[in-house]
Amino acid sequence: PKDTLNVGIIGAGGFCKIKLLPIISKVAKTSIHSIIDTDQANALNTARQYSSSIIGNDHRKLLMNENVHATIIATPHHLHAEQ
């Protein structure tokens, strides 16, 4: 639906899984659309837990996806500027 905010996640590490995703998942009219992580198994397991429709390991594809309305970069700090 057009009234749903689709969120993409880049980096599904400990902080993201323990702090960010539980909060985002409780926000009304918000969907965790995509999970991007260098560890494919982690991305898949996290996506299953939050009913995410897309997983991957290339953050550039997520940033180009017109269906993603907001992106959270939750990778290590030294990677933020590049991403």
DRENVEX-310287 format. One record per residue (C-alpha): residue in three letters; x, y, z. Coordinates in Angstrom, 3 decimals. Layout:
// DRENVEX-310287
@res = ALA	x = X	y = Y	z = Z
...
//
This chain:
// DRENVEX-310287
@res = PRO	x = 0.000	y = 0.000	z = 0.000
@res = LYS	x = 1.089	y = 3.532	z = -0.691
@res = ASP	x = 0.712	y = 4.475	z = 2.952
@res = THR	x = 3.391	y = 1.990	z = 4.094
@res = LEU	x = 6.958	y = 3.185	z = 4.658
@res = ASN	x = 9.357	y = 0.576	z = 3.260
@res = VAL	x = 12.647	y = 0.556	z = 5.156
@res = GLY	x = 15.893	y = -0.952	z = 3.917
@res = ILE	x = 18.583	y = -2.082	z = 6.336
@res = ILE	x = 22.280	y = -2.112	z = 5.457
@res = GLY	x = 24.162	y = -4.147	z = 8.030
@res = ALA	x = 22.251	y = -6.581	z = 10.207
@res = GLY	x = 24.731	y = -6.919	z = 13.040
@res = GLY	x = 24.132	y = -7.152	z = 16.763
@res = PHE	x = 23.107	y = -3.533	z = 17.392
@res = CYS	x = 20.693	y = -3.581	z = 14.479
@res = LYS	x = 19.092	y = -6.861	z = 15.511
@res = ILE	x = 18.889	y = -6.056	z = 19.214
@res = LYS	x = 18.003	y = -2.356	z = 19.133
@res = LEU	x = 16.890	y = -1.080	z = 15.709
@res = LEU	x = 14.835	y = -3.844	z = 14.119
@res = PRO	x = 12.575	y = -4.486	z = 17.140
@res = ILE	x = 11.745	y = -0.777	z = 17.287
@res = ILE	x = 11.180	y = -0.386	z = 13.534
@res = SER	x = 9.014	y = -3.508	z = 13.408
@res = LYS	x = 6.608	y = -1.951	z = 15.933
@res = VAL	x = 6.122	y = 1.327	z = 14.055
@res = ALA	x = 2.691	y = 1.475	z = 12.457
@res = LYS	x = 2.540	y = 1.481	z = 8.661
@res = THR	x = 6.228	y = 0.547	z = 8.398
@res = SER	x = 7.657	y = -2.500	z = 6.659
@res = ILE	x = 11.200	y = -3.842	z = 6.842
@res = HIS	x = 11.486	y = -4.259	z = 3.096
@res = SER	x = 15.144	y = -5.236	z = 2.595
@res = ILE	x = 18.022	y = -6.643	z = 4.624
@res = ILE	x = 21.532	y = -6.223	z = 3.232
@res = ASP	x = 24.478	y = -7.852	z = 4.983
@res = THR	x = 27.815	y = -9.303	z = 3.918
@res = ASP	x = 26.862	y = -12.538	z = 5.692
@res = GLN	x = 24.134	y = -14.053	z = 3.505
@res = ALA	x = 23.008	y = -16.523	z = 6.169
@res = ASN	x = 22.588	y = -13.683	z = 8.654
@res = ALA	x = 20.669	y = -11.621	z = 6.098
@res = LEU	x = 18.378	y = -14.555	z = 5.327
@res = ASN	x = 17.689	y = -15.392	z = 8.978
@res = THR	x = 17.054	y = -11.758	z = 9.861
@res = ALA	x = 14.799	y = -11.292	z = 6.842
@res = ARG	x = 12.764	y = -14.346	z = 7.818
@res = GLN	x = 12.374	y = -13.066	z = 11.369
@res = TYR	x = 11.059	y = -9.687	z = 10.175
@res = SER	x = 9.221	y = -10.847	z = 7.027
@res = SER	x = 11.531	y = -8.885	z = 4.777
@res = SER	x = 10.940	y = -9.483	z = 1.081
@res = ILE	x = 14.485	y = -8.873	z = -0.191
@res = ILE	x = 17.932	y = -9.916	z = 1.028
@res = GLY	x = 21.326	y = -9.361	z = -0.481
@res = ASN	x = 24.902	y = -8.301	z = 0.044
@res = ASP	x = 25.159	y = -5.291	z = -2.308
@res = HIS	x = 24.026	y = -2.079	z = -0.640
@res = ARG	x = 24.059	y = -0.232	z = -3.978
@res = LYS	x = 21.128	y = -2.308	z = -5.242
@res = LEU	x = 19.114	y = -1.379	z = -2.175
@res = LEU	x = 19.876	y = 2.315	z = -2.679
@res = MET	x = 18.654	y = 2.076	z = -6.292
@res = ASN	x = 15.400	y = 0.297	z = -5.348
@res = GLU	x = 12.488	y = 2.693	z = -5.868
@res = ASN	x = 10.320	y = 0.675	z = -3.470
@res = VAL	x = 12.587	y = 1.512	z = -0.518
@res = HIS	x = 11.551	y = 4.820	z = 1.042
@res = ALA	x = 14.123	y = 5.027	z = 3.857
@res = THR	x = 17.455	y = 3.338	z = 4.466
@res = ILE	x = 19.194	y = 2.697	z = 7.753
@res = ILE	x = 22.938	y = 2.214	z = 7.583
@res = ALA	x = 23.860	y = 0.025	z = 10.534
@res = THR	x = 27.287	y = -1.126	z = 9.409
@res = PRO	x = 30.518	y = -0.383	z = 11.282
@res = HIS	x = 31.177	y = 3.349	z = 11.490
@res = HIS	x = 34.152	y = 3.378	z = 9.117
@res = LEU	x = 31.905	y = 2.205	z = 6.258
@res = HIS	x = 29.190	y = 4.863	z = 6.617
@res = ALA	x = 30.709	y = 7.549	z = 4.385
@res = GLU	x = 31.154	y = 5.156	z = 1.450
@res = GLN	x = 27.649	y = 3.766	z = 1.808
//
